[in-house]
Amino acid sequence: MVDQQKRKLQVRNRDEFLKFLDALSKINESCILRIKKDGISSLVASVDNTLILHAQYDTECDFEDTINIPDIKKLSRVVDTINSKELTFDINSNNIEYSGNGIKFKYHLFDEGFLTEPSINLDKINSFDYDVSFNLTKQVLTQVFKGSTFASNTNKIYFYTENDNLMAELTDRARHNTDNFTLSIDKVKFDLKPTPINFDNIRLLTNIGNTFDVNINTQYGVAIFNSSLNNIRLKYVLSSLTQ
């Protein structure tokens, strides 16, 4: 923490803030929240570093600092007890305090420097040329998830084009006699060779806006999944797998 005095953190929409925290908690149990004048952001990675999330929640803050959250889900649970749309938290040297609407709580923080952020250069990732772009709707993902109960012996999903159609296939092309499930997503005007992504990582994505904007750099094997809703913006960075 920068100093010992109390600062006020304003949250304009409790439900949005909970969605922001929920997205982070699916990737990692802890996080560093970066508080700036125009909002709160966090960068987290999965245990194996194959999935990275940069989450942004737009709100107005009267100070700038970083706070180390030990247990994101625990914080979410206590925030969920507050029956109010707009929230104001006191940010102290080692805890977050709330008092209002008949509820009081104090949530203790990790010391500064206890947590570290993933070593990824987002500016470099953003500067890549993405030669393939498409949308993935919640309806399509629901169909894929249903199909995964059949193709349960694989953790890979392949995106590719076939006869001007974008396809999603659950299989493992590196193994023989693997059950597969294939879904035609949409008509497209680009060509994409089979690009495998860890399906377990796809399960961890939070589709808050009902649609993912997907961008793939085929040269470096990097896929970006973007989703946004009102004041929340989620950017997932995934690495493609070998065949």
Residue, then its C-alpha position, 0 to 999 in steps of 0.5 A: m500500500v502507498d500509505q496508511q490513510k483510508r481511501k474510498l473505493q467507489v463501486r457503481n454497480r455491485d453486480e458488475f463488480l461481482k462478475f469482474l471478480d468471478a471472472l478472475s477467480k476462475i483463473n486464479e484464487s488470488c490477484i493483484l487489483r490495480i486501482k487507477k483514477d478511471g477503474i480497476s484492473s487485474l492480470v492473472a494466469s492459470v496454474d500452467n500459464t497457458l491462459i492469461l486474463h486481463a480484466q478491467y472494471d471501469t469506475e471512478c476512483d480518487f486514488e491510485d494504488t495496488i492491493n493484494i487479494p488473497d482469496i477472490k471467491k471469499l471477497s465475492r461471497v461477502v460482497d454478495t451479502i450487500n443489498s445495494k447497487e452502489l458500494t463504497f469501501d474503505i481501503n486501509s493499509n492491510n484490509i478492506e472495510y465496508s459498513g452500510n445497509g446493516i452490514k459490516f465486514k473487514y477483509h484482510l489483504f496480503d502484504e504488498g509484494f506477496l503476489t506477483e503478476p504474470s510476466i506477459n507484455l500485453d502491449k506486444i500481444n496487442s501489437f500483433d497482426y491477427d490474420v483470423s477473426f471470428n465470433l463465438t456466441k454463447q449458443v455455439l459454446t453451449q453446443v460445444f460443451k454438450g458435445s464434450t460429454f460425448a468426446s470426453n477423452t480429449n482436452k483439445i478443441y480444434f478451430y479450422t475452416e472447411n468448404d468456407n465454414l468455420m469448424a470446431e472439433l473436439t478430438d485429439r489428432a495426435r492419438h488414434n481411435t479418439d472419439n470426436f465431435t464437430l460443429s459448424i460455427d459459421k460461414v467465413k471468408f478466410d482459411l484456417k488450418p487446424t489450430p488446437i487449443n486446450f479445451d479445459n481453458i475454454r471452460l474457464l472463460t467467462n462470456i459476460g457479453n454473450t459473444f466472444d470476439v476471437n482473434i488468432n495470430t497463426q504465426y505465433g500461435v496466439a489466440i485472443f478472446n475478448s468479451s465485454l459488458n457495460n463497464i467490464r472488459l475481459k481479454y483472454v490470451l491463450s496459446s495454441l497447442t501442438q497437434 
